[in-house]
Amino acid sequence: MNKRALIKKILDQLTSDLEVYFRAAHAARAEATHEQNRAENKYDTRGLEASYLAHGQSRQALETKAAIAAFEQLETHTFGRDAPIELGALVELEQNGKRLLYFIGPKAGGTEVVQNGREILVITPQSPLGAQLQGKKQGDRLQLTLAGARDSYHVVSVK
């Protein structure tokens, strides 16, 4: 699987997300400052709630911009059979006969993209799964604890 093409897909998804966050932040900001949302009494919090929403949407947009910058700077390299899993690795795990693909990215954990008909989930080294995978190699069998449940996994490939 071409990692440059994968990173481009991730960047396209993040750029699309960023546009949504900007539009949402702008709409929430407009609502927060609209004349109809002025407090009529001390219990009227419509404007305040809209301003909190605008702040949250703006913060999400900034985080997405930082993720885009991090992915644009991400160096890609090929992982050999004995190379440990680290940032930039495309990892295929097998759990109970089901194969799952993960890309270890610098940010934007939880972003999902589809490439060559396969769903790929971006995880970060700081995530519970990412932290447990660090240093593992192709062929390793391991017990991972996710969401409080312990299960067996096999590292099918690291690219």
C-alpha positions in Angstrom: 0.0 0.0 0.0 1.4 3.4 -1.0 1.9 5.4 2.2 2.2 8.8 0.4 -1.3 8.1 -1.1 -2.5 7.1 2.3 -1.2 10.3 3.9 -2.8 12.3 1.1 -6.1 10.7 1.9 -5.7 11.5 5.5 -4.8 15.1 4.6 -7.9 15.3 2.4 -10.1 14.1 5.2 -8.5 16.5 7.7 -8.9 19.4 5.3 -12.6 18.5 4.8 -13.0 18.3 8.6 -11.3 21.7 9.0 -13.8 23.3 6.6 -16.7 21.9 8.6 -15.2 23.2 11.9 -14.6 26.7 10.5 -18.2 26.9 9.2 -19.6 25.6 12.5 -17.4 28.0 14.5 -18.5 30.9 12.3 -22.2 29.9 12.7 -21.9 29.5 16.5 -20.1 32.9 16.8 -22.8 34.6 14.7 -25.4 33.0 17.0 -23.6 34.1 20.1 -23.4 37.7 19.1 -26.9 37.9 17.5 -29.2 40.5 19.0 -31.9 37.9 19.7 -29.6 36.0 22.0 -29.0 38.8 24.4 -29.8 37.7 27.9 -33.2 38.9 29.0 -32.6 38.0 32.6 -29.8 36.3 34.7 -31.2 32.9 33.8 -31.1 33.4 30.0 -27.9 31.7 28.9 -28.5 31.2 25.1 -25.8 33.6 24.1 -23.3 32.2 26.6 -23.9 28.7 25.5 -23.4 29.7 21.8 -20.1 31.4 22.8 -18.9 28.2 24.5 -19.8 26.3 21.4 -18.0 28.7 19.1 -14.9 28.5 21.3 -15.0 24.7 21.2 -15.4 24.6 17.4 -12.5 27.1 17.0 -10.3 25.0 19.3 -11.1 21.9 17.2 -10.3 23.8 14.0 -6.9 24.8 15.5 -6.2 21.2 16.5 -7.1 20.0 13.0 -4.8 22.7 11.5 -1.9 21.4 13.7 -2.7 17.8 12.6 -2.5 18.8 8.9 0.8 20.5 9.5 2.1 17.4 11.3 1.0 15.0 8.5 2.5 17.4 5.9 5.9 17.1 7.6 5.7 13.3 8.3 8.5 11.4 6.7 7.6 8.1 5.3 9.8 5.1 5.3 9.5 1.4 4.7 9.6 -0.9 7.7 11.5 -4.1 7.4 10.5 -7.4 8.9 12.5 -6.8 12.1 11.7 -3.0 12.4 9.8 -2.0 15.5 6.4 -0.3 15.2 6.8 3.5 15.5 5.4 6.7 14.0 4.6 6.3 10.3 4.0 2.6 10.5 1.0 1.0 8.7 0.2 -2.0 11.0 -2.1 -4.9 10.2 -3.3 -6.8 13.2 -5.3 -10.0 13.3 -7.8 -10.6 16.1 -10.0 -13.7 16.1 -9.6 -14.0 12.3 -10.4 -10.4 11.6 -7.7 -8.2 10.0 -7.5 -4.6 11.0 -5.3 -1.8 9.6 -3.9 1.0 11.7 -1.7 3.9 10.7 0.5 5.3 13.5 0.2 9.1 12.9 1.5 12.1 14.8 -2.0 13.5 15.5 -5.7 13.1 14.5 -6.3 9.8 16.2 -9.7 8.4 15.3 -9.6 9.6 11.7 -10.8 6.9 9.3 -10.0 6.6 5.6 -10.6 3.9 3.0 -7.8 3.0 0.6 -7.8 0.1 -1.8 -11.2 -1.0 -0.3 -9.7 -1.3 3.2 -10.6 0.9 6.2 -7.6 2.3 7.9 -7.8 4.0 11.4 -5.3 6.6 12.4 -4.0 6.1 15.9 -1.3 8.0 17.8 1.5 6.6 19.9 -0.2 8.2 22.9 -3.4 6.3 22.4 -3.9 3.1 24.4 -3.5 0.9 21.4 -0.7 2.9 19.9 1.3 2.8 23.2 0.9 -0.9 23.5 2.1 -1.4 19.9 5.2 0.7 20.2 8.3 -1.5 19.7 6.4 -4.6 18.6 7.4 -6.2 15.3 5.9 -8.2 12.5 5.1 -11.7 13.6 4.7 -10.8 17.3 1.8 -12.2 19.2 0.6 -10.1 22.0 -2.1 -9.6 24.6 -3.6 -6.1 24.4 -5.9 -4.5 26.8 -8.4 -2.2 25.1 -11.5 -0.7 26.8 -10.8 -2.9 29.8 -10.9 -6.1 27.8 -7.8 -8.3 27.2 -7.5 -10.0 23.9 -4.9 -11.8 21.7 -3.6 -10.1 18.6 -1.1 -11.1 15.9 1.0 -8.4 14.1 0.5 -9.6 10.5 2.6 -6.8 8.9 4.4 -3.5 9.6 4.9 -1.4 6.5 
